[in-house]
Amino acid sequence: MFSFAQPAFLMLVLAVPPLVWWWLRRRGPALRHPIAGFAADLPLGRSRLARRGGATCRAVVLILLIFALAGPRWPDERTRLATGGIAIAVVVDVSGSMAERDYDWNGEPLSRLDAVKRVLRLFVLGGDGPDGEALQGRPDDLLGLITFGTRPTSPCPLTLSHSALLRLLDAEQPRSVPGESETNISDALVLGLHRLEAAGDL
């Protein structure tokens, strides 16, 4: 359905009629030059028509600019993505302790964060897990990423672009700066719940 991104700008249309009235009521020579006085006594001819036409053109241009500022939007139904999934906020610990290499993945030692990255990739894309179990993936779900150490951040909002989410997840590293490497899961869960609550408007 047709709509405006910033409908408040449409209120500016109310200022156009007073401007048109001012333009029409304004008196003064169209050409300002010392030697132009000789033309003051010439017949008006079509000057009134020109003045009204000029005011009309200005009004039309102003209205078009106001409509452009309001951001008209017409959705393209052909670009809609049919989905019956759910919204999931993935909360990942990136505190300093996640650098510990105490996880075994089929005989391969991994840091805790690297193990989380592999598990989440299987969760998102599907595939065979380390124990041979088959995961289906979440192709129809809105997924968002919340990372936290001392403070939570949201590298990726809820999205169907799972490849972008996984790229952002791969870029995450355990926090090593003092004051940023502690584990504060409570604030991260609150942020995740806030993201899920906002998903109701999507």
Secondary structure as UniProt FT lines:
FT   STRAND          3..4
FT   HELIX           7..15
FT   HELIX           16..25
FT   HELIX           34..41
FT   TURN            45..46
FT   HELIX           47..70
FT   STRAND          72..73
FT   HELIX           77..79
FT   STRAND          87..93
FT   HELIX           96..99
FT   STRAND          103..105
FT   TURN            106..107
FT   STRAND          108..110
FT   HELIX           112..125
FT   STRAND          127..128
FT   TURN            130..131
FT   STRAND          134..135
FT   TURN            139..140
FT   STRAND          142..148
FT   STRAND          152..159
FT   HELIX           162..170
FT   TURN            178..180
FT   HELIX           185..198
FT   HELIX           199..201
//
